[in-house]
Amino acid sequence: MSFAPKRILVVGMTDNPGGIEAMIRSVIASTDPTAIRFDFLANVEKLAYEDELKAYGARIYHITARRVNRARFYRELDAVLEEHAREYIAIWENMNSLANIDYLIHAKRFGIPYRIMHCHNGNNTEGFVRGVLHAANRLRVRKYATHYWSASDDASRWFFGDDFRSLPNYRVVNNTIDVNHFAFDQQTREQVRASFGIQGSSLVLGNVGRMHPQKKQRFILDVVSELRKIGRDARALIIGEGKLRDSLETHASELGISDFVYMPGAVEDSAPYYNAMDVFVFPSEVEGLGIVLLEAEANGLPAVISDRVPRDAVLNSNVKTLPLKAPALEWASLAQQIADAGRTSELKVKGSRFDSSRQQHLFDEFISEP
């Protein structure tokens, strides 16, 4: 006798292929589709990896974002749940804050039995108003969530409160990557650099992430500027999209380095671009874990990171930490030093708990549910 797969409704994917999107993609790719299927609630026109998700059998419900039209958001959310809620064993909400817990509230109202709140950030990066909403919802969410998942214990303290370990079904979910997919390839390096007109001797500082104040890509431009002042042919390769693109372009122009800054936008697959980089620069103000750092480490890239990045993500010996407040010249000096030493072949990500070949089967507990 065959049984239909259980279905999980996923919230939190965006149109930008960032850390949350990469994590969800990895989980889906490693989950048996005959046992579990994933569907998505989306409030953007097209999700990152949407075509790939559909190939896995996902159904995607597009609804209006709450910030665009609150009345329409609630109307469309309720319409989806009224028609489909009975089909789902769980809703899995992936968020950087608790500013919006409406999905869980409505999922409970419409009878979805398991409601997972998954934390992906360790501090407020969304402004004062959303910070106030987050604080108000830290206790309120306990009326609606049945499971509490997190990228790290450090992130959980801000997200759920000091007593996070006592919450029901609390667990740290290791973000994982396909280590082999990010392995260094010399031919790809040459092809990607050639596509941007980058010379072999150029020093490329790279970053992957949405263009958001939390990621501090503006500071990377300052570091490139300092390197060029001392005679290095330094360039920046920033992969991602976001609200700060215009301001980054303006800052590059002010520094006189516009011709040496490459911002191809959001890409479906960031792996080829790591090959083109010489050093990964990660001056983030806040990170739940830092999955893009793991990707860079799988490529063997040396990296300079801020002291705000969780130490859990630091595995390779050529990853060096500097205070976020250290001057750009200090970052430039260290970036140059470790870039000149080259990539490492000791990839400690491989075989670690972050290697997708060791992916936790997160939803096994739901498979046997009636």
C-alpha positions as CSV (number, residue, x, y, z in Angstrom):
1,M,0.0,0.0,0.0
2,S,1.4,3.4,-0.9
3,F,0.7,6.6,1.1
4,A,0.6,10.2,-0.1
5,P,3.5,12.3,1.1
6,K,2.9,14.7,4.0
7,R,2.9,18.4,3.1
8,I,4.7,21.2,4.8
9,L,3.7,24.9,4.1
10,V,6.8,27.1,4.1
11,V,6.9,30.8,4.8
12,G,9.9,33.2,4.6
13,M,11.4,32.6,1.2
14,T,12.0,35.9,-0.8
15,D,13.0,36.7,-4.3
16,N,16.6,37.2,-3.2
17,P,18.7,34.0,-3.1
18,G,20.2,34.7,0.4
19,G,21.0,32.6,3.4
20,I,17.5,31.6,4.3
21,E,16.7,30.6,0.7
22,A,19.9,28.6,0.5
23,M,19.1,26.7,3.7
24,I,15.5,25.9,2.6
25,R,16.8,24.8,-0.8
26,S,19.3,22.5,0.8
27,V,16.7,20.9,3.1
28,I,14.3,20.3,0.3
29,A,17.0,18.7,-1.9
30,S,17.9,16.3,0.9
31,T,14.4,15.3,1.9
32,D,12.7,12.2,0.4
33,P,9.9,13.6,-1.8
34,T,7.8,10.4,-1.4
35,A,7.6,11.2,2.3
36,I,7.5,15.0,2.5
37,R,6.5,17.7,0.0
38,F,7.0,21.4,0.5
39,D,4.6,24.2,-0.6
40,F,5.2,27.9,-0.3
41,L,3.4,31.1,0.7
42,A,5.0,33.9,-1.2
43,N,4.5,37.7,-1.1
44,V,6.9,38.5,-4.0
45,E,6.3,38.0,-7.7
46,K,8.7,35.1,-8.1
47,L,10.6,33.3,-5.4
48,A,14.3,32.6,-5.6
49,Y,14.7,29.2,-7.1
50,E,11.0,29.0,-7.9
51,D,11.4,26.9,-11.0
52,E,13.6,24.5,-9.1
53,L,11.1,24.3,-6.2
54,K,8.3,23.5,-8.7
55,A,10.4,20.7,-10.2
56,Y,10.5,19.2,-6.7
57,G,6.7,19.2,-6.7
58,A,6.1,22.4,-4.8
59,R,2.9,24.4,-5.1
60,I,3.4,28.2,-4.6
61,Y,0.6,30.5,-3.4
62,H,1.3,34.1,-4.2
63,I,-0.4,36.6,-1.9
64,T,-0.1,40.3,-1.3
65,A,2.6,41.5,1.2
66,R,1.2,42.9,4.4
67,R,3.2,46.0,4.0
68,V,1.6,46.7,0.6
69,N,-2.1,46.2,1.6
70,R,-2.9,44.8,5.0
71,A,-6.6,44.1,4.2
72,R,-5.8,42.3,1.0
73,F,-3.0,40.3,2.8
74,Y,-5.3,38.9,5.4
75,R,-8.1,38.2,2.9
76,E,-5.7,36.3,0.6
77,L,-4.0,34.5,3.4
78,D,-7.3,33.3,4.8
79,A,-8.5,32.3,1.4
80,V,-5.5,30.0,0.9
81,L,-5.7,28.5,4.4
82,E,-9.5,28.0,4.2
83,E,-9.0,26.0,1.0
84,H,-5.8,24.1,1.8
85,A,-5.0,24.1,5.5
86,R,-6.3,20.6,6.0
87,E,-3.7,19.3,3.6
88,Y,-0.8,20.4,5.8
89,I,0.8,18.6,8.8
90,A,2.9,21.7,9.6
91,I,3.7,25.3,8.7
92,W,7.4,26.2,8.8
93,E,8.0,30.0,9.2
94,N,11.5,31.2,8.6
95,M,12.1,34.8,9.8
96,N,14.8,37.3,10.8
97,S,12.5,38.7,13.5
98,L,9.1,38.1,15.2
99,A,7.7,41.4,13.8
100,N,5.1,39.4,11.8
101,I,3.7,36.2,13.3
102,D,0.4,36.4,11.5
103,Y,1.1,33.2,9.5
104,L,1.3,31.2,12.7
105,I,-1.8,32.8,14.2
106,H,-3.9,32.1,11.1
107,A,-2.4,28.6,10.7
108,K,-3.6,27.7,14.2
109,R,-7.0,29.2,13.5
110,F,-7.3,27.0,10.4
111,G,-6.2,23.9,12.2
112,I,-2.6,23.2,11.0
113,P,-1.4,21.0,13.9
114,Y,2.3,21.8,14.0
115,R,3.6,25.4,13.7
116,I,7.4,25.9,13.5
117,M,9.0,29.3,14.1
118,H,12.6,29.2,12.8
119,C,14.9,32.0,13.8
120,H,17.6,33.1,11.4
121,N,19.0,36.3,13.0
122,G,20.5,37.4,16.3
123,N,19.6,41.1,16.5
124,N,17.2,43.8,15.2
125,T,18.2,44.9,11.7
126,E,14.7,46.0,10.5
127,G,14.3,49.4,12.2
128,F,12.6,50.7,15.3
129,V,9.0,49.9,14.5
130,R,9.7,46.3,13.6
131,G,12.0,46.0,16.7
132,V,9.1,47.1,18.9
133,L,6.8,44.5,17.2
134,H,9.4,41.8,17.7
135,A,9.7,42.5,21.4
136,A,5.9,42.5,21.8
137,N,5.7,39.2,20.0
138,R,8.4,37.3,21.9
139,L,5.9,36.2,24.5
140,R,2.8,36.3,22.2
141,V,4.4,33.7,19.8
142,R,4.3,31.1,22.5
143,K,0.5,30.9,22.1
144,Y,0.9,29.8,18.5
145,A,4.2,28.0,17.9
146,T,4.6,24.4,18.7
147,H,8.2,24.1,17.6
148,Y,11.1,26.6,18.1
149,W,14.1,26.2,15.7
150,S,17.1,28.4,15.4
151,A,20.3,28.9,13.5
152,S,22.3,29.1,16.8
153,D,21.8,29.4,20.5
154,D,23.3,32.9,20.3
155,A,20.6,34.0,17.9
156,S,17.9,32.4,20.0
157,R,18.5,34.5,23.1
158,W,17.5,37.7,21.2
159,F,14.8,36.0,19.2
160,F,13.0,33.9,21.8
161,G,14.3,35.2,25.2
162,D,16.7,34.0,27.8
163,D,14.7,30.9,28.6
164,F,14.8,29.7,25.0
165,R,16.2,26.3,25.9
166,S,13.0,25.5,27.9
167,L,10.7,26.1,24.9
168,P,8.9,23.1,23.6
169,N,10.6,21.3,20.7
170,Y,13.5,23.7,20.8
171,R,16.4,22.7,18.5
172,V,19.4,24.3,16.8
173,V,19.2,23.5,13.1
174,N,22.5,23.5,11.4
175,N,22.5,25.4,8.1
176,T,24.2,23.1,5.6
177,I,25.7,23.5,2.1
178,D,26.6,21.1,-0.7
179,V,30.4,21.3,-0.1
180,N,31.3,19.7,-3.4
181,H,29.2,22.3,-5.3
182,F,31.4,25.1,-3.9
183,A,34.7,23.5,-4.5
184,F,37.4,25.6,-6.2
185,D,37.7,25.3,-10.0
186,Q,40.5,27.1,-11.9
187,Q,38.8,27.1,-15.3
188,T,35.6,28.7,-13.8
189,R,37.8,31.3,-12.1
190,E,39.3,32.3,-15.4
191,Q,35.9,32.4,-17.1
192,V,34.2,34.5,-14.5
193,R,37.0,37.0,-14.1
194,A,37.2,37.3,-17.9
195,S,33.5,38.1,-18.0
196,F,34.1,41.1,-15.9
197,G,37.4,42.1,-17.6
198,I,39.4,41.3,-14.4
199,Q,43.1,40.8,-15.0
200,G,44.9,37.8,-13.5
201,S,47.0,40.1,-11.1
202,S,43.9,41.9,-9.8
203,L,43.0,41.4,-6.1
204,V,39.3,40.7,-5.9
205,L,37.5,41.3,-2.6
206,G,34.2,39.4,-2.6
207,N,31.0,39.4,-0.7
208,V,27.7,37.6,-1.1
209,G,24.5,38.9,0.6
210,R,21.5,41.2,0.2
211,M,22.4,44.8,0.1
212,H,21.2,45.8,3.5
213,P,22.8,47.9,6.3
214,Q,23.3,44.8,8.4
215,K,25.8,43.5,5.7
216,K,27.9,46.7,5.6
217,Q,29.0,46.3,2.0
218,R,29.7,50.0,1.9
219,F,32.6,49.3,4.2
220,I,34.0,46.8,1.6
221,L,34.2,49.7,-0.9
222,D,36.3,51.7,1.7
223,V,38.6,48.7,2.0
224,V,39.1,48.5,-1.8
225,S,39.8,52.2,-1.9
226,E,42.5,51.9,0.8
227,L,44.2,49.1,-1.2
228,R,44.1,51.1,-4.3
229,K,45.7,54.0,-2.5
230,I,48.7,51.8,-1.7
231,G,49.1,50.6,-5.3
232,R,47.2,47.3,-5.3
233,D,44.8,46.7,-8.3
234,A,42.0,45.9,-5.9
235,R,38.4,45.3,-7.0
236,A,35.1,44.5,-5.3
237,L,32.7,41.7,-6.5
238,I,29.5,41.9,-4.5
239,I,26.8,39.3,-5.3
240,G,23.3,40.2,-4.2
241,E,20.5,42.7,-4.5
242,G,18.7,45.1,-2.2
243,K,17.6,48.5,-1.2
244,L,21.2,49.9,-0.8
245,R,22.3,49.3,-4.4
246,D,21.9,52.9,-5.4
247,S,23.8,54.1,-2.3
248,L,26.6,51.6,-3.0
249,E,26.9,52.8,-6.5
250,T,27.0,56.5,-5.3
251,H,29.7,55.7,-2.7
252,A,31.8,53.9,-5.3
253,S,31.6,57.0,-7.5
254,E,32.5,59.2,-4.6
255,L,35.6,57.1,-3.9
256,G,36.5,57.1,-7.5
257,I,36.4,53.3,-7.8
258,S,33.2,52.8,-9.9
259,D,35.2,51.0,-12.7
260,F,36.5,48.5,-10.2
261,V,33.3,47.5,-8.5
262,Y,31.1,44.7,-9.9
263,M,27.6,44.1,-8.7
264,P,25.8,41.6,-11.0
265,G,22.8,41.4,-8.7
266,A,21.0,38.4,-7.3
267,V,22.1,35.2,-9.0
268,E,20.5,31.7,-9.0
269,D,23.9,30.1,-8.2
270,S,26.7,32.0,-6.3
271,A,29.2,29.1,-6.5
272,P,31.0,30.2,-9.7
273,Y,31.6,33.7,-8.3
274,Y,33.6,32.5,-5.3
275,N,36.2,31.1,-7.7
276,A,36.7,34.6,-9.1
277,M,37.4,36.1,-5.6
278,D,40.8,36.2,-3.9
279,V,39.5,37.0,-0.4
280,F,36.0,37.0,1.1
281,V,35.2,40.1,3.1
282,F,32.4,39.8,5.6
283,P,32.0,42.8,7.8
284,S,28.4,42.0,8.9
285,E,26.9,43.7,11.9
286,V,24.6,40.8,12.7
287,E,24.4,37.2,11.5
288,G,22.4,34.2,12.7
289,L,25.2,32.0,11.5
290,G,26.8,33.2,8.2
291,I,26.0,30.5,5.6
292,V,27.8,32.4,2.9
293,L,31.0,32.2,4.9
294,L,30.6,28.5,4.9
295,E,30.3,28.6,1.2
296,A,33.5,30.6,0.9
297,E,35.3,28.2,3.2
298,A,34.1,25.3,1.0
299,N,35.9,27.1,-1.8
300,G,39.0,27.4,0.3
301,L,38.9,31.2,0.2
302,P,40.7,33.2,2.8
303,A,38.3,35.5,4.6
304,V,38.3,38.6,6.9
305,I,35.2,38.7,9.0
306,S,33.8,40.9,11.7
307,D,33.7,40.0,15.4
308,R,29.9,40.0,15.1
309,V,29.9,36.8,13.0
310,P,29.2,33.7,15.1
311,R,32.3,31.7,15.8
312,D,30.4,28.5,14.9
313,A,30.8,29.4,11.2
314,V,34.6,29.7,11.5
315,L,36.2,26.4,10.5
316,N,39.2,27.0,8.1
317,S,42.5,28.3,9.5
318,N,42.6,31.1,6.9
319,V,39.5,32.9,8.3
320,K,40.6,35.9,10.3
321,T,38.6,38.2,12.6
322,L,38.8,41.9,13.1
323,P,36.7,44.2,15.2
324,L,33.8,45.7,13.2
325,K,35.0,49.2,14.3
326,A,38.6,48.6,13.1
327,P,39.5,51.2,10.4
328,A,39.3,50.2,6.7
329,L,43.1,50.4,6.4
330,E,43.5,47.6,9.0
331,W,41.0,45.5,7.1
332,A,42.8,46.2,3.8
333,S,46.2,45.2,5.3
334,L,44.9,41.9,6.6
335,A,42.9,41.2,3.5
336,Q,46.0,41.7,1.3
337,Q,48.1,39.5,3.6
338,I,45.8,36.5,3.6
339,A,44.9,36.8,0.0
340,D,48.6,36.7,-1.0
341,A,48.9,33.4,1.0
342,G,46.2,31.9,-1.3
343,R,43.4,29.4,-0.8
344,T,43.7,26.5,1.7
345,S,43.2,22.8,0.7
346,E,42.3,21.9,4.3
347,L,38.5,22.3,3.9
348,K,37.2,21.7,7.4
349,V,33.6,22.3,6.2
350,K,33.8,18.9,4.4
351,G,32.4,16.3,6.8
352,S,31.4,18.8,9.4
353,R,27.9,19.3,10.7
354,F,27.4,22.0,8.0
355,D,28.0,19.5,5.1
356,S,24.7,18.7,3.5
357,S,25.8,15.0,3.1
358,R,25.2,14.9,6.9
359,Q,21.9,16.9,6.6
360,Q,19.6,16.4,9.5
361,H,16.2,15.0,8.4
362,L,14.3,17.7,10.1
363,F,10.8,16.5,9.3
364,D,11.2,12.8,10.1
365,E,9.1,13.3,13.3
366,F,6.2,14.4,11.2
367,I,6.2,11.5,8.7
368,S,4.6,9.0,11.1
369,E,1.9,11.5,12.2
370,P,-1.6,10.5,11.1
